[in-house]
Amino acid sequence: MIKVILVPVDGTDRSAEVLATALVIAKRFDSHIKVVHVRERAHEPYMFGGIPKNYREEFSRMSRKAVDSTVDTVRGQFNAFCKQGGVKVTRKPSTAKEVTASLHVLEGDAETVLGQESRLVDVIAMSRPTKHRIGGPGVGELHESLMLHSGRPVLIVPPEWKAHRADHAAIGWNDSVEASRAVCMTLPWLTQMKKVTVLVSKKREDGVGEVIDYLKRHGCKADYKVLSGRGGNIGKKMLAACNEIGAEFLVVGGFTHTRTRQRLFGGVTSHLLSNTDIITVMAH
């Protein structure tokens, strides 16, 4: 079951979208929403070494003020979220059948802190990475790190997503260990869907029957769809297929190829992280 949802926040509107989506999940499973904000440490840029001390002190003061302001925004956003959603605030998850939430403002390196905080959760909900690199969209470093090192599925919320309960899921199946893990980790969702469609390439069609049988043994109403055409961007084809069949929840294995290959030549994970327009759950 999905009982603990980790939601990293930074006080932006994107964080609010992820919290709204997390609430939909929490209501489905009576989950606890663990909201974490990593308070940035103000560091003096190395190029300030030759600048007078009073200027450096002013920079540090303004940096601390900005960080404190972000923390205040996060607290306000969390309180408003709990009040509007009728969510009970607790310090930690309980065994009661109700939706609860807790806010944790922590200090340190974001990647390290979130990695530690993800050890005992069931899913990590994050906004889709923004395009931030010269020459094209970046993969999203924290998404990569958490997917590869947390051992937990990462749920990606696209921009301007209107949170609602999805009833039709699609699974991107390529017979990989990562895809297998993704399916197993999302069974609590898949078994509650009205329909599950397995998306496969033509060369994988012969083995898709075993996937369908596995899902049906778990109570899923499953069928499959062969992705059209040869070659091309598989991630793009998956999203097009989801749009065609009306699936709003996509499950895939993340980084079935090395990150270096993904960066140099592209791949399903990179494409979905940058372009997905539906809820997408990835597991490595």
Beta strands, then each sheet from edge to edge (+ up, - down):
strand 1: 4-8
strand 2: 32-39
strand 3: 88-89
strand 4: 100-107
strand 5: 123-127
strand 6: 154-157
strand 7: 168-172
strand 8: 195-200
strand 9: 222-226
strand 10: 249-253
strand 11: 279-283
sheet 1: 3+ 4+ 2+ 1+ 5+ 6+ 11- 10- 7- 8- 9-
end
